């Protein structure tokens, strides 16, 4: 491969990426590359990443257990703090057990590849996160991609697979569109066909459902979904992930999930920080309703500016622009006006559906969100995009029917 030629091609397509530097903690306002901005693209949904209790718990854990775990979970890497968090998460998710992983990516590739074997079929929503997609790739099973949230298409796919169906995998809250999977229908269909279900609650845990227990709990399916994957790095403000399941499944994953077996255990400070964040969430469930209220305010204010926001029902609000270069111009114009909302372009989203992905926090104020919506409206016009004239969300979700089902949705 000619690396420079590939870089030139990426640049010509308007898809060049760079790392922006944030100074200070992940709060509602940060200093971005030296400029103060309102942060609207962090997954620190409950504002817990810099909460004093979370910081103190992480610091105390570093002094008590050290910075690193030193080994994999199955060697000497499982420490007291890991077991405490696993027990707390199992109780929170109302499951028999949880298994901690180093990251959400490791959890998804490890769970999916462990549950699907040669000769079997995995059913995957076309807009699933890249980690689920890569889990399908690593599994030795055949992967069938069903249309986004289309239960009828999923039923047809299962019928075609016959007895080979093994597992259906889906996000609960889709990270780029902010919509929620029809979990009750998916689970009922899977059970009828003898297929297991894996639901990724990365953007659901701490954000939706009773007490922030996620979309699975909101649908009353805690004991119906085989594995619920969750992250510690978003609403819980730390780093790492977990798989919540029954005791038998936990034993199975411990013995077969390669990304668990062959990875160093999560660092004690991150685990202790996540445990403190979970305790705060349980003590203060109003944070979840505050987050949901902020998302509603943002949608109302953006609609007043002419943006199409009808497809989102959660803390994630996409502003579909369409063209990748135009999305970047809107992003840069917004930063100049004091608002950081990252432009998301292919291959993370389908061609022609580039967008600004807004992520709300419970720690934002309503006044900040009103000002942000107005700034985004001005930024869009300055960049040459008229709000309301972009790609409708339904078209963004359907994508291009001819595109490769996996290469179009990457992290």
Secondary structure, DSSP 8 states (H G I E B T S, - for coil): --HHHHHHHHHHTT-------EES-S-SEEEETTEEEEE-S-S-TTS-TT-HHHHHHHHHHHHHH-S---SBIIIII--HHHHHHHHHHHHHHT-SEEEEES-HHHHHHHHHHHH--TT-EEEEETT--HHHHHHHHHSSSEEEEE-TT-HHHHHHHHHHHGGGEEEEEEESB-TTT--B--HHHHHHHHHHTT-EEEEE-TTTTTTSSGGG--HHHHTT-TTTSSEEEEESSSTT-SS-EEEEE-HHHHHHHHHH-HHHHTSB---HHHHHHHHHHHHHHHH-THHHHHHHHHHHHHHHHHHHTT---TT--SSEEEEEEESHHHHHHHHHHHHHTTEE--EE-TTSS-TT-EEEEEE--TTS-HHHHHHHHHHHHHHHHHHT--TT-S--HHHHHH--TTS-TTTT---
